[in-house]
């Protein structure tokens, strides 16, 4: 008789209950047997970790994949591997989750058999259950607790303070209080941080609040009285300038929109401050032929100190090259005017919002801009006078950063040419214009590291003072700016030494946000920051809330202790405002053309009087015979000092101010030695320390400056004095 067989079907629960009576059985065997029973084929290094409870404090894996009617353990793990995750979980038959750790304090279920739902794509495998997740992973399984505010491991002396109602993201505690922020229930701050899901980062109109508890991060000074300086009205104006230049004849040139500005404008004027009591004598009407709207200017190193103005608004004006030979002197009438003939002398490419610089060889570099009013970019540079057969040099980095790179900042360095544009900086070879060094990007705001520093996200830039023997790397300071889109003005300055082996930007907070600022170098080595707005970007009607306060930046003080909050003006200085150094040490403040329906187009001209002129101390004075210097020469001067302190001399480069860019600015302190009433100045050693051209020479008796005298350094090696070769242009010769 053939043997008979009995087939018995066991449920998984009954099967486990039977084998668990064995004295050799331990709980871990159940998991192994379940895995063996389900039989998934796991990738190398992956293992089953058990059945976990989901949704007690939120999902225990953070990245859910689309539900699948063919889900298996294998294809869920494969999906997670493909997405770069090391933990995979299956739930409720058809759901797959991925992460690199278990989050929200996920814990194992009390029994592994609670994950008893068959996978939708393979009924022989288990894919979790209701709020139960089958967990597989590679490596060590990490469990993170339910997210909360980070209270430990914070940098420095930051401390958690609680959950508060919305106010601006960063600032001082007084800003929080002034903004009306109040305490909110901790439960309101329930949103996990995008960069680290184990912590909470606020919630809807709620902020997780931290406060610095250590030594102050920054210390601002609050001088009073004469120590705060003073704004004064200088004279009523005759134009709305968009560019101002200090002339070697002791006068100040103003250019404004011509053809797109006031109907009776001639586009150019000159101010003689020695005639303030007689406005008709103080202001001289000059003339341009094309629209200088958003052009560039520098002072040439020729022996006349001619001013060149380049580019403009549209059509022929974008190709314009205009020259003015400053004549006359304070109290002596000038007669020369701007000379221009676009049919003879023009740029190769039309440019609106370009920059210009005198190069080490004495020629003029013109860079960037747009082809015309709101036109395509002009991502290239050209030279003046134009070398025979030379075209333009294309610059891919200007093309890439359009339109946030207009009016780039330029400076001669020992190693080449520094260019700062948008939030980038680089050094170019001065012969080939190839990039020889790329600097780290300029930091922006904590809410937008990609904020910009050049028009239209307009900040302001200055070279830091250079001191004999000029062996230290040159420093650069960039203040203010704004963000793309939201127009959140920046409240910081950044500085670096571009030629250092590993240049890094040092960030210093300003007392307030500022876009469209101007900065002026003072003869004592400090800097005035003024003008601009608290919000917006540069352009007509694009900024709000004028910044009326002046700030003094003193680079000789420790970092984050360099700024002093100075006097306020009552005049809004917004788009198209300027600031330049005067020969008497004051700052000439002009312009504002916001066209916002709120603030007027501004004709009034002010001065800011720094504290060194309000101390009551007598000015020093000097006389000088040699005003045409060679590099390294010894230059004698005869001085009158008043015992005010250390004797110094400073050289301040001839500058043209527009859109936060002071073209030509430079501050140098050459070596000086004195015996009795004679002092001897040692001129800077070479053209890469002190570029060719004109400088205001100041004598300082302690903090108090003299009235300056113009000197010329380095001659005219490019023979600009003989250029351009046309009879209708007046030329001083070489």
C-alpha positions in Angstrom: 0.0 0.0 0.0 1.4 3.3 -1.0 2.3 5.7 1.8 0.0 8.6 2.3 1.0 12.2 2.9 -0.8 15.0 4.8 -0.3 18.6 3.6 -0.8 21.2 6.4 -0.9 24.9 5.8 0.3 27.1 8.6 -0.2 30.9 8.9 3.0 32.8 9.6 1.7 33.6 13.1 1.0 30.0 13.9 4.3 28.9 12.4 6.1 31.3 14.7 4.2 30.3 17.7 5.1 26.6 17.1 8.8 27.1 16.6 9.1 29.6 19.5 8.4 26.8 21.9 11.9 25.5 21.0 14.4 26.2 23.9 17.0 27.2 21.3 14.7 30.0 19.8 15.5 33.7 20.4 13.7 36.8 19.2 16.4 37.6 16.6 15.8 34.3 15.0 12.2 35.4 14.1 13.5 38.3 12.0 16.0 36.0 10.3 13.3 33.4 9.6 10.9 36.0 8.3 13.6 37.3 6.0 14.3 33.8 4.8 10.6 33.1 4.4 10.1 36.3 2.4 13.2 35.7 0.5 14.2 39.1 -1.0 17.5 39.2 -2.8 19.4 42.2 -1.1 22.2 44.2 -2.7 25.6 43.7 -1.1 25.9 45.3 2.3 22.1 45.7 2.7 20.3 44.1 5.6 16.8 43.9 7.1 16.6 45.9 10.3 13.1 45.1 11.5 9.6 46.5 11.7 9.3 50.2 12.8 6.4 52.2 13.9 5.6 55.2 11.6 3.8 58.5 12.1 4.0 58.8 15.9 5.9 62.2 15.5 5.8 62.3 11.7 7.2 60.1 9.0 10.3 58.1 10.0 11.8 58.3 6.5 11.6 61.7 4.8 11.4 61.0 1.1 8.3 59.2 -0.1 8.3 57.8 -3.6 5.1 57.4 -5.8 2.9 54.5 -4.7 3.4 51.4 -6.8 1.1 48.4 -7.6 4.3 46.4 -8.3 6.3 47.2 -5.2 8.8 44.7 -4.0 11.5 44.9 -1.4 14.1 44.8 -4.2 12.7 47.5 -6.4 12.2 49.9 -3.4 15.8 49.4 -2.3 17.0 49.9 -5.9 15.0 53.2 -6.1 16.6 54.5 -2.9 20.1 53.5 -4.0 19.5 55.3 -7.3 18.5 58.5 -5.4 21.6 58.3 -3.2 20.0 57.0 0.0 21.2 54.3 2.3 17.9 53.5 4.1 14.7 52.1 2.4 11.3 51.4 3.9 8.2 49.7 2.7 4.7 50.4 4.1 1.2 49.4 3.5 2.0 47.1 0.6 2.6 49.8 -2.1 4.5 52.6 -0.4 8.3 53.1 -0.7 10.3 55.6 1.5 14.0 56.6 1.4 16.4 58.5 3.6 19.9 58.2 5.1 18.6 57.7 8.7 15.4 57.1 10.6 14.0 60.5 11.7 11.4 61.7 14.2 12.6 59.3 16.8 11.3 56.2 15.0 11.4 53.0 17.0 10.8 49.3 16.4 7.3 47.9 16.8 6.7 45.6 19.8 6.6 42.6 17.5 8.2 42.2 14.1 5.0 40.4 12.9 3.2 43.7 12.9 4.8 44.2 9.4 2.5 41.6 7.9 1.2 43.2 4.7 2.3 41.5 1.5 4.1 43.6 -1.1 1.9 44.6 -4.0 4.4 43.3 -6.4 5.4 40.0 -4.6 3.0 38.4 -2.2 5.8 36.3 -0.8 7.5 39.5 0.6 6.3 41.7 3.5 6.0 45.4 2.9 5.1 46.8 6.3 1.6 47.4 7.4 -0.7 50.1 8.6 1.7 52.8 10.1 4.3 50.0 10.1 7.4 50.1 8.0 9.8 47.3 7.0 13.3 48.9 7.2 16.3 47.8 5.2 19.7 49.7 5.1 23.3 49.6 4.3 25.8 50.3 7.0 25.0 51.5 10.5 21.5 52.5 11.0 21.2 56.0 12.6 18.0 57.0 14.4 17.5 60.8 14.8 15.0 62.0 17.4 12.0 64.1 16.6 13.2 67.6 15.4 13.5 70.5 17.8 15.3 73.8 18.0 19.1 73.3 18.0 20.3 74.2 21.5 23.8 72.6 21.5 26.7 72.6 19.1 26.0 76.2 18.1 28.9 78.4 16.8 30.5 80.8 19.3 28.2 82.2 21.9 24.9 81.9 20.2 22.0 80.8 22.4 18.5 79.6 21.6 15.8 82.1 22.9 12.5 80.6 21.7 9.9 81.0 19.0 8.9 84.5 18.0 6.5 86.2 15.6 8.1 87.3 12.3 10.5 90.2 12.0 13.5 90.6 9.7 15.7 87.6 9.8 18.9 89.2 11.1 19.6 92.3 13.2 20.0 93.4 16.8 17.6 92.7 19.6 16.5 96.3 19.4 15.5 95.6 15.8 13.4 92.7 16.9 11.7 94.8 19.6 11.2 97.8 17.3 9.6 95.5 14.7 7.0 94.4 17.1 8.1 90.8 17.4 6.7 88.9 20.4 7.1 85.5 21.9 5.1 82.7 20.3 4.2 79.1 21.5 7.1 76.7 20.9 4.6 74.6 18.9 4.3 77.4 16.3 7.9 76.8 15.2 7.3 73.3 13.7 9.0 73.4 10.3 12.2 71.3 9.9 15.3 73.0 8.6 15.8 72.4 4.9 19.5 71.6 5.4 19.2 69.4 8.5 15.8 67.8 9.3 16.7 67.0 12.9 16.2 70.7 13.8 13.4 73.1 13.5 13.6 76.4 11.6 10.6 78.5 12.5 7.2 78.1 10.8 4.5 80.1 9.1 5.3 83.8 10.0 7.4 82.4 12.9 11.1 82.5 13.6 13.3 80.3 15.7 15.2 83.0 17.6 18.9 83.0 18.6 20.8 85.7 20.4 24.6 86.3 20.6 25.6 86.2 24.3 29.3 86.7 24.1 31.5 89.7 23.6 30.0 92.2 21.1 30.5 91.0 17.5 30.9 94.6 16.4 31.4 97.9 18.1 30.2 101.1 16.4 31.3 104.5 17.7 28.7 107.3 18.3 30.7 110.6 18.2 28.7 113.7 19.0 29.1 117.4 18.3 32.1 118.3 16.1 33.2 114.7 16.3 30.2 113.6 14.2 31.1 116.0 11.3 28.5 118.2 9.7 26.5 118.6 6.6 26.3 122.1 5.2 24.5 123.5 2.1 27.1 124.7 -0.3 25.2 126.3 -3.1 22.0 126.0 -5.1 22.7 124.0 -8.2 22.0 124.5 -11.9 21.8 120.9 -12.9 21.0 117.4 -11.7 24.5 115.8 -12.1 25.1 112.2 -12.7 28.9 112.5 -12.7 31.3 114.9 -10.9 35.0 115.3 -11.3 37.6 117.2 -9.4 39.6 119.3 -11.8 43.3 120.1 -11.6 42.3 123.8 -12.1 40.8 123.8 -8.6 37.2 123.6 -9.9 34.6 120.8 -10.1 32.9 119.6 -13.3 29.3 118.4 -13.4 27.7 116.5 -16.3 24.1 115.6 -16.6 21.7 114.1 -19.1 21.6 116.0 -22.3 18.6 115.6 -24.6 16.9 113.3 -22.1 17.2 115.7 -19.1 15.9 119.2 -18.5 14.9 121.0 -21.6 17.2 124.0 -21.0 20.3 121.8 -20.0 23.5 122.1 -21.9 24.7 118.8 -20.3 27.8 120.2 -18.5 28.8 122.8 -15.9 31.7 123.9 -13.8 31.7 125.0 -10.2 34.2 127.5 -8.8 33.7 127.3 -5.0 35.8 130.5 -4.5 32.8 132.4 -5.9 30.0 131.1 -3.7 28.9 134.6 -2.9 28.1 135.2 -6.6 26.3 132.2 -8.0 26.4 133.5 -11.6 30.2 133.5 -11.3 30.4 130.3 -9.3 28.6 128.3 -12.1 29.9 128.2 -15.6 27.8 126.8 -18.4 29.6 124.3 -20.6 28.4 122.2 -23.5 28.4 118.6 -24.8 27.1 117.4 -28.2 25.7 114.0 -27.3 24.0 112.6 -24.2 26.5 111.8 -21.4 23.7 109.9 -19.5 25.5 107.1 -17.6 28.9 107.6 -19.1 32.4 107.1 -17.6 35.2 109.7 -16.8 38.8 109.8 -15.7 41.5 112.4 -15.6 44.3 111.9 -18.2 47.9 111.8 -17.1 48.8 114.5 -19.8 50.3 117.7 -18.6 47.0 119.6 -18.8 45.1 117.1 -16.7 42.4 116.8 -19.3 39.2 115.0 -18.4 37.9 112.4 -20.7 34.2 111.3 -20.8 33.2 108.1 -22.5 30.0 106.5 -23.7 26.4 107.6 -23.1 22.8 106.8 -23.5 21.9 105.9 -27.1 22.9 106.3 -30.7 26.0 108.3 -31.3 26.3 109.2 -27.6 27.2 105.5 -26.8 30.3 105.9 -29.0 31.1 109.3 -27.7 34.6 110.4 -26.6 34.6 113.9 -25.0 37.7 115.9 -23.8 37.9 118.9 -21.6 41.1 120.8 -20.8 40.6 122.5 -17.4 41.8 126.1 -17.5 41.5 129.1 -15.3 41.9 128.8 -11.5 39.8 129.6 -8.4 38.6 133.1 -8.9 40.0 133.2 -12.5 37.4 132.5 -15.2 37.8 129.4 -17.4 37.0 129.5 -21.1 37.7 126.0 -22.5 34.8 123.7 -23.2 34.1 120.0 -23.9 35.3 119.0 -27.3 33.7 116.2 -29.2 33.3 114.9 -32.8 31.9 111.4 -33.1 32.5 111.3 -36.8 36.3 111.6 -36.1 36.8 110.2 -32.7 34.7 107.4 -31.3 34.7 104.1 -29.4 34.7 100.9 -31.4 31.6 99.7 -29.5 28.8 101.7 -28.2 28.7 101.7 -24.4 26.1 102.7 -21.7 27.3 102.2 -18.1 31.0 101.5 -18.9 34.0 101.9 -16.7 37.4 103.5 -17.5 40.9 103.4 -16.1 44.3 104.8 -16.8 46.5 101.7 -17.3 50.1 101.3 -16.2 51.4 102.1 -19.7 49.4 105.4 -19.8 46.6 104.3 -22.2 43.0 104.2 -21.2 41.1 100.9 -20.8 37.3 101.1 -21.4 35.3 98.1 -20.3 31.8 96.7 -20.3 28.4 98.4 -20.4 25.5 97.8 -22.6 25.0 98.7 -26.3 22.5 101.4 -25.4 19.6 102.2 -23.2 18.5 98.8 -21.7 20.2 97.1 -24.6 22.2 93.9 -24.9 25.5 93.6 -23.0 28.8 94.9 -24.3 31.0 92.1 -22.7 34.4 93.3 -23.9 37.1 96.0 -23.5 38.9 98.3 -25.8 41.9 100.7 -25.5 42.3 104.4 -26.1 44.1 105.6 -28.2 43.3 102.6 -30.3 46.4 100.5 -31.1 46.9 100.0 -34.9 44.7 97.1 -36.0 43.4 96.4 -32.5 39.9 95.3 -32.0 38.0 94.6 -28.8 38.8 91.9 -26.3 35.8 89.7 -25.5 35.2 88.7 -21.9 33.1 85.7 -21.2 32.7 86.5 -17.5 30.9 89.8 -18.4 28.6 88.0 -20.8 27.8 85.4 -18.1 27.0 87.9 -15.3 24.9 90.3 -17.5 23.1 92.5 -16.5 24.4 92.7 -12.9 28.0 93.8 -13.7 27.7 97.3 -15.0 30.2 100.0 -14.0 32.7 97.4 -12.9 35.4 98.5 -10.5 38.9 98.7 -11.9 42.4 99.1 -10.3 46.0 98.8 -11.3 47.8 96.2 -9.2 51.5 95.1 -9.2 50.4 91.8 -10.7 47.8 93.1 -13.2 44.4 94.7 -13.3 41.8 94.1 -10.6 38.1 93.9 -11.8 35.2 93.6 -9.4 31.8 93.1 -10.9 28.5 91.6 -9.7 29.7 89.4 -6.8 32.9 88.3 -8.5 36.5 89.5 -8.7 39.5 88.6 -10.8 43.0 89.8 -11.7 43.8 90.2 -15.4 47.1 90.2 -17.2 47.7 93.8 -18.2 48.9 92.9 -21.6 46.7 90.0 -22.8 43.8 90.6 -20.4 43.5 86.9 -19.7 42.5 86.0 -16.2 45.6 85.2 -14.0 43.7 84.8 -10.7 40.1 84.4 -9.7 39.2 85.5 -6.2 36.5 83.9 -4.1 33.0 85.4 -4.7 32.2 88.4 -2.6 29.9 87.4 0.3 26.4 88.9 0.1 23.7 88.8 2.7 22.9 86.0 5.1 19.6 85.6 3.3 21.2 85.7 -0.1 24.9 85.0 -0.5 24.5 85.8 -4.2 23.8 89.5 -3.7 25.6 91.9 -6.0 27.9 94.9 -5.6 27.8 96.6 -9.0 25.0 98.4 -10.9 22.1 97.7 -10.7 22.7 96.0 -7.4 24.8 99.0 -6.7 27.4 99.2 -3.9 30.6 101.2 -3.7 34.3 100.3 -3.8 37.5 101.9 -2.7 41.2 100.9 -2.6 42.5 100.9 1.0 45.4 103.2 1.9 48.9 102.3 0.8 51.9 103.1 3.0 55.6 103.5 2.3 57.6 101.3 1.7 54.6 99.8 -0.1 55.5 96.2 0.6 52.1 95.1 1.9 49.5 93.8 -0.5 47.0 96.4 -1.6 43.6 96.1 0.0 40.2 96.8 -1.4 36.9 97.7 0.4 33.4 97.1 -1.0 30.4 98.4 0.9 26.6 98.0 0.4 24.8 96.5 -2.6 21.5 94.6 -3.0 19.9 91.3 -4.0 18.4 90.3 -7.3 14.6 90.4 -7.3 13.6 91.3 -3.8 16.1 94.3 -3.7 17.1 93.7 -0.1 19.9 96.2 0.5 23.0 94.9 2.2 24.2 96.0 5.6 27.9 95.1 5.3 31.3 95.9 3.9 33.8 93.3 2.7 37.5 93.7 2.2 40.4 91.6 1.0 44.0 91.8 -0.3 43.6 90.4 -3.9 47.3 89.6 -4.3 47.6 87.7 -1.0 48.5 84.0 -1.4 45.0 82.9 -0.3 42.7 86.0 -0.4 39.6 85.7 1.7 36.9 88.3 2.1 36.5 89.8 5.6 32.9 90.9 6.3 32.0 93.8 8.6 28.5 94.9 9.4 27.5 98.5 8.7 25.1 100.3 11.0 22.4 100.2 8.4 21.4 98.7 5.0 22.6 100.7 2.0 22.1 100.4 -1.7 23.4 103.1 -4.2 25.9 104.4 -1.6 28.9 106.7 -2.4 32.2 106.4 -0.7 34.9 109.1 -0.6 38.5 108.7 0.5 39.7 111.3 3.0 43.3 112.6 3.2 43.8 111.2 6.7 43.3 107.6 5.4 39.6 107.2 6.5 36.5 106.9 4.3 33.1 108.5 4.3 30.2 106.3 3.3 27.1 108.3 2.5 24.0 108.6 0.2 21.7 105.8 -1.0 18.7 104.0 0.3 17.7 101.3 2.7 15.8 99.2 0.2 15.7 98.4 -3.5 18.1 98.6 -6.4 19.6 101.3 -8.6 17.4 102.9 -11.3 14.5 105.2 -11.7 11.9 104.6 -9.0 13.5 101.3 -7.8 14.6 102.2 -4.3 12.8 103.4 -1.2 13.6 104.8 2.3 16.6 107.1 1.8 19.6 106.6 4.0 20.3 110.1 5.4 23.2 109.0 7.7 26.9 109.3 7.0 29.3 106.7 8.3 33.1 107.1 8.8 35.2 104.0 8.1 38.6 103.9 9.7 40.7 101.0 8.5 43.4 101.6 11.1 41.1 100.3 13.8 40.4 96.6 14.5 38.0 94.7 12.3 34.4 95.2 13.4 35.3 98.4 15.3 36.0 100.6 12.3 32.7 102.4 11.8 31.4 105.6 13.4 27.9 106.8 13.0 28.2 110.4 11.9 25.9 113.3 11.1 22.7 113.2 9.1 21.6 115.2 6.1 18.0 116.3 5.4 18.4 115.7 1.6 17.6 112.4 0.0 20.5 111.3 -2.2 19.3 108.4 -4.2 19.9 107.3 -7.8 22.5 109.5 -9.6 24.1 111.0 -6.5 27.8 111.6 -6.2 30.5 112.4 -3.6 34.1 113.6 -4.3 37.0 115.0 -2.2 37.5 118.7 -2.4 40.9 120.4 -2.2 40.1 121.8 1.3 39.4 118.3 2.7 35.6 118.5 2.6 33.4 116.1 0.7 31.3 117.6 -2.2 27.9 115.9 -2.2 25.5 116.3 -5.1 22.8 114.8 -7.3 19.7 112.6 -6.9 17.4 111.7 -9.8 15.0 109.1 -8.3 12.0 109.9 -10.5 9.9 108.1 -7.8 7.1 110.6 -7.4 8.2 111.1 -3.8 11.6 112.6 -3.6 12.6 115.6 -5.9 15.2 115.7 -8.6 18.0 117.3 -6.5 19.8 120.5 -7.6 21.2 121.5 -4.2 24.9 120.9 -3.6 26.1 120.1 -0.1 29.4 119.5 1.6 30.1 117.1 4.4 32.7 118.6 6.8 34.7 115.9 8.5 35.7 116.2 12.2 39.3 117.1 11.4 38.0 120.5 10.1 35.8 121.1 13.2 38.3 120.7 15.9 39.4 124.3 16.0 43.0 123.5 15.2 44.8 125.6 12.7 45.5 124.0 9.3 49.1 123.3 8.3 50.3 124.7 5.0 53.1 124.1 2.5 54.6 125.4 -0.7 56.1 123.2 -3.4 58.1 124.0 -6.5 58.2 120.6 -8.2 54.7 119.5 -9.2 55.8 117.1 -11.9 57.2 114.0 -10.2 59.3 111.1 -11.3 59.0 107.8 -9.6 61.3 107.5 -6.6 62.3 111.2 -6.7 63.0 113.2 -3.6 60.6 116.2 -3.5 61.3 119.1 -1.0 58.4 121.2 0.4 58.4 124.1 2.8 55.9 123.6 5.6 54.1 125.6 8.3 53.1 123.3 11.1 51.2 124.0 14.3 52.3 121.2 16.6 49.2 119.2 16.0 51.0 115.8 16.0 52.7 113.5 13.6 53.6 115.0 10.2 52.4 113.0 7.2 51.6 113.6 3.6 49.0 111.9 1.5 48.4 111.6 -2.2 44.8 111.3 -3.3 44.1 110.2 -6.9 42.0 112.5 -9.2 38.5 111.0 -9.2 35.3 111.0 -11.1 32.2 109.9 -9.1 29.2 108.1 -10.6 27.0 105.2 -9.6 29.1 104.4 -6.5 32.3 104.1 -8.6 35.1 106.6 -8.0 37.2 106.2 -11.1 40.8 107.1 -10.4 40.6 107.0 -6.6 43.8 106.0 -4.8 45.2 106.8 -1.4 49.0 106.8 -0.7 51.1 107.8 2.2 54.7 108.3 0.8 57.7 108.5 3.1 58.4 112.0 4.4 61.2 113.3 6.7 61.3 116.8 8.1 64.0 119.1 9.4 62.8 122.5 10.6 60.5 124.0 8.0 61.7 121.7 5.2 60.3 118.3 4.6 61.4 115.8 1.9 58.9 113.5 0.3 60.0 110.3 -1.4 57.8 109.7 -4.4 56.2 106.2 -4.8 58.6 103.8 -6.5 56.7 102.7 -9.6 53.6 102.8 -11.7 52.1 99.6 -10.2 52.2 101.1 -6.7 51.0 104.5 -7.8 49.5 104.7 -11.3 50.3 107.5 -13.7 48.4 110.7 -13.3 47.3 113.6 -11.1 47.1 113.5 -7.3 46.0 116.0 -4.7 48.9 116.3 -2.2 47.9 117.0 1.4 50.1 117.8 4.4 48.8 116.5 7.7 49.6 118.0 11.1 48.3 115.2 13.3 44.7 114.7 12.1 44.4 118.1 10.4 45.0 118.4 6.6 46.2 121.4 4.6 44.5 122.6 1.5 45.9 120.3 -1.3 48.1 121.1 -4.2 47.8 119.1 -7.5 50.9 117.2 -8.6 51.5 114.9 -11.5 53.3 111.6 -11.2 55.0 109.5 -13.9 54.6 111.7 -17.0 52.7 110.8 -20.1 54.4 107.6 -21.6 51.5 107.0 -24.0 51.8 110.5 -25.4 48.1 111.3 -24.7 49.1 115.0 -24.8 49.3 114.6 -28.6 46.0 112.8 -29.0 43.6 112.8 -30.7 45.3 113.7 -34.1 42.5 116.1 -35.2 42.7 119.8 -35.6 39.4 120.5 -33.9 40.7 119.0 -30.6 43.0 121.1 -28.4 46.1 119.2 -27.3 48.6 120.2 -24.6 51.5 118.2 -26.1 53.8 115.9 -24.2 
